[in-house]
């Protein structure tokens, strides 16, 4: 037994020596990588709203004065409602700021078809689109003009055979038209400092659909969105019906069960957009009883439209008081930014109100007659 103690001590000494020769540096795990910044509208991209970006290029791009007209050929790409060629236009004024304008022109679905069926070249010389308009706050901005001719407020992705004869009668290719046009915009104006995304009537509604695509193409650019007379007041069931008929459901996030509410309104969808994108501000314009929307397309009448419109606009501003304003004029006329740019509410004209928005002025306030 006594002979074991020296052996044990020797083994212990060897063990300590081995430990002393090992690396005693304290190992610290590197910090985890930072969480990536959330991507606005990522869910919509997962649902495929951007599926046509980068797919189509113009067949021709021809200069006419200070405008370049970009025309797309026939085939499985951009087309107008009855199969005509889609065209859009750009005007480069050497500005660091960019206006993207979506034109209006009715709508077409199974219950009613009253829509523009052709796209004309050029940029109409009216209101906000005319650099010569006195007091135009975007007179010097670069401009992209997107005509409307698909009948599906820039959202549709379906060809329709109405009489089952094997021939397409309606080409609801709004998403292809919109995507192809915005690709031209991004190629023509790759690095604007700021974007005004605007449109009237169907083009006002179209700003809803253009927004996630514009954000995809310009991930870091501030977007000022002015929606003229397409503010999302509807009736129960209509918005769901149109979404189904036009195959535009990818624009509605699956996680947002009330983006289209029980009344058919899109107020919650606009809240979703503002929540997704903190580099976005919205200004909505409408008359109280817009007859084109209230009577012709939604079919609820002017008084019911007004009763829904005003609280919906108030709700949006209450939810996003720093980033949402509305301009509500008396009467039942339809659209402002081309046709009634000088119309005033509480002493402030449409063009002045948009100018205050673009200036970031504290005087940019919601106005109602």
N, C-alpha and C positions, 0 to 999 in steps of 0.2 A: 504493500500500500504506500509506504513513504516514497517509493520511486516514482509514483504517478504525479506528485505535485510539481516537480521540475518540468515534467512533460507538458502539463497543463499550462504552466506559466510560459513556457516556450511557444506553445501554440497561440496563446493570447497575444504575446509580443508580435508574432508573425502576422496575426490578424490586424493588430493596430498599425503595423507597418504598411500592410496592404491598403488599409483605409487612408493612411497618410499620403500614399502615392496616388490615390484616386482624385478626380476633379471635384473639389469642394465648392465650386461656383454655384450659387443659388440660381436655379432655373425659374424664370418668370415667363409665363405664357404671354404672347403678344395680345394686345387688346383686340377685341373683335372688330371687324371692319364696320364703319358707320352704316346705319340703315340707309338704303337708297331713298332719295326724295320721292314721294308719291307722284306718279304720273297722272295728270288730269285726264279723265275719261278713259282710263286703262280698261275698265270693264266694257266700254263700247268698242274699243279696239279688239278686245278678246271676242266680242260678238260679231266682229267683221265689218264695222262701218267703214273702215279704211281699205277694204279689199280691192278697190279699183284704183287707188292711188298708184301712180307710176306705170299704169297699164296702157294708156292711150296718149298719143301725140297728134297734133294737128296735121292734116294733109297739106295745108297751105297756111302761110302767115304772110299777109300782104299789107304793105303800108299805104295808108290813105290819109294824107295830111299829117296830123300829129297823132293819128290812131293806127294801131296795127290790128287787123282783123285775122283771127285764128279760126280756121274752118276745119271741121272733122268730117271724114268721109262716111259713107254708108257701111253697114256691116253689123257686127255684134257689139259695137261700142256706142258712143253718144249718138242719140237721135232725138228728133222732136216727136210729138204725140202721134202724128200720122205718117211717120217715116222720113220726114225731111231732114236735111243736114243741120247739125248743130254748129253754131258759130258764137264766138265771144270776142271781146276787144280789150286792148290795153292802151293806156296813154302814159308815156314816161315823160315827166316834167323835171327829172333830175332831183326829185325831192327825197328826203329821208323818211317821209311818211306816206302811208299807202291806204287808199280807200278801196274796199272790195264791195261792190254794189250788186245786189240780186234784184232783178226786175220782177214785177208782178204780172198777173194775167189770168185770173180765174183758177178753176180746178175741175177735175173730171173723175167721176166714179160712177157706180152702177145706177145711182138715183138721179144724178144730175151731171151733165157734161157741158160746161161753159168755160172754155179755156183757150188761150192763145196756142195756135198749132204750128207756128213758124218762128224762127229766130232770124232777126235782121242784123246785118253788119252795122258797125259804127256804134257811137255812144250818143244817145239823145241829148240835145242841148237845153235841158230843162233843169231848173232848180239847182240842187246840190251837184248835179252832173256837169253843169256849165261853168267853166272857169271864169266866164265873163259876168256871171250873176253878181250884182253888187252885194257886198257883205258876205259872200260865200266863205264860210270858215275853212273850207278845204280847197279853195281855188287853186292853190299851188301844189296840192298833193298829187302823187302818182295815182292812177285810177285803173282798176280792173272792173269791167262791166260784164255781168253774166246775164244774158237774155234768159227768159223763161218760156219753155214751150213743151214741157213734158206732162202737164196736167196733174202732177203729183207733188207739187210744192217742193221740188228739188230732192225728193226723198225716195221715189219709187224705184223698184227693181223687178219689174215683171212685164212681160208682153201678153196682151189679152186678145183672145179670139172670141169675139162676141157671138158669132153665129155658128160656131163649130164647123166651119168649112175648111179648116186646116190653114187658114191665112190669118196673120196678125192684123187686127184692126186698130189697136192702141198700143203704143210703145211708151210705157211708163218707165223711162230710163233716167229719171231725175238724178239718181245717185251716180250713174256713169257720167252724165253731163256735168254735174257739180264737181266730181273728182277730177275729170279731165281738165276742166277749166281751172281748177285750183292748182293743178300741176303746172299749167301755163303761167299762172300768177307767180308761183314760187320760182320758176325758172327766170321769169322776167324781172322779178323784184326779190332777190334772194335774202336781203338783209335789211328790211325796214326797221326803223327805230320804234314805230308805233303803227297800229292798224285800226282803222275804222271799218268795222264790218256792219253793213247796213243793207236795207232793202225795204220795199214797200209792197203791201198787200200780200200776194203769194210769196213774194221775196222777203217780206217781214217774217212770215212763218218759216221761210227758207233759212233765215239766220239761225234758227234752232238747229238745223241739220248741218249747216256749214261750219258752225262753231267747233265741234270736235275735230273736223278735218283741218281747219285753219290752225288750230292749236297743234295738231300733229306736225304740220309743215313748218310752223313757227313756234317752237316750244317755249321760248323765253321772251317773246315780244308782247308788250302790253296790248290788250284788245279792248277797244271801246265799241260796244254793240248798240246800235240804234235800230230799233224795230218799229217800223212805221205801219200800223194798221194790220198787224198779224200777231196780236198780243196773246192769243191762246184762249179766248173765251169761246166756249162751244156749248153743246147740249149733251145730255146723257147718251152714251153709246156711239156718237158720231166719230169721235177721235179714234176709238177702238176699231170701228168699221173701216175707216180710211187706212189705218195702220195695217190692217189685215189685207185689204184689197190691193194696196200698193206694195205690199211685201217690204214694209219699212220698219219692222219690229226691232231690228238691230239697233236702232237709235234710242230705244227705251231700255234703260238698264234693268236687267233681271232682278237686281236687288232692291229696286225702287217700286214696290207694289202700288204706291199711290201717286206715281208721277203723272198718270192720267187719273184724275179724281172721279168721284161718282157723278159729278156734274159734267164730266168731259173736259174740264179746264186743264190747262197746262201750267198753272201756277207752281205746283210742286216740282214739275220738271225744271222750271226756271230756277227754283231754289236749289235743286240738285246741281244745275250748271254752275251757279255761283259758289256753292259749297266745294265743288270739284276744283275750281280755277280761281285762285285768289289774285290773279293778274288780269281780271276781267271786271268791267263795269257795264251796266245796262241802263239804257234810256228807252222807254216805251211811249209811243204816241198813238192816240186814238181820239175820235170824236165819241161823244157819249152814246149816240145811237147810230153808229156807222151802218148805213142801210145795206151796203154790199155784203158785209159780214152778217149783220143781225137778221136781215130779211131774206137775202138771196141764198146764201150758203149755209148758215146755221139754222135759219128758219124759226127763230124765237121771237122776233119783233124787237123794235127799238127799245121799248120800255124795259123789257126783261133783260136785254143786253146791258143797258145802263145799270140796272140793279145788280148785275153780276160783276160788271167791269170795275166799278169804283172800289168795292171792298177787296177784290182780288189784287188790284194795284197797291192798295194800302197794306195788305198782308205781305206783299213782296218787299215793300220798303221797310216795314217793321222788322222783317227777318234780316235784311241787309241794308241798314240805314246809311252806310257809307258808300254803297256801291250800286244803289238802284234809285231811279227817279222816274216819274211819269209826267206826261204832258197831255191833259185831257181837255179837249175843246168842246164847246156846246155845238149842238146840231147833229146832222146825220151824214155829212160828206165823208169821202173816203180818200185817204192818203194825203200827205203833206209835203214830203221832201222834194218831189218834183212839181206837184201841182199847186201847193199852197205854202210855199217856203216863207212867205211874209205874214202868214196868218198869226195873230197874236192871242195869247191868253194872259190875262192880268198884266198887259202892257209889254210882254216879252214875246217876240216873234219866234217861230220855229227855228230859223237860222241862228238867231241870237242864243236861243236855249242850247242848241247843239254846240255853238261856239263856247259857251260857258262850260259845258261838259268837257270839251277838248282842252280848254285852258286849265282845268282842274280848279275852277273857281268855287269859292264857298257860296257864291250866289246861284250856283246850279241847284235849283230846288224843284220839287214837284209842284206843278201848276194845274189848276182846274178852274174852268169857268163856273 
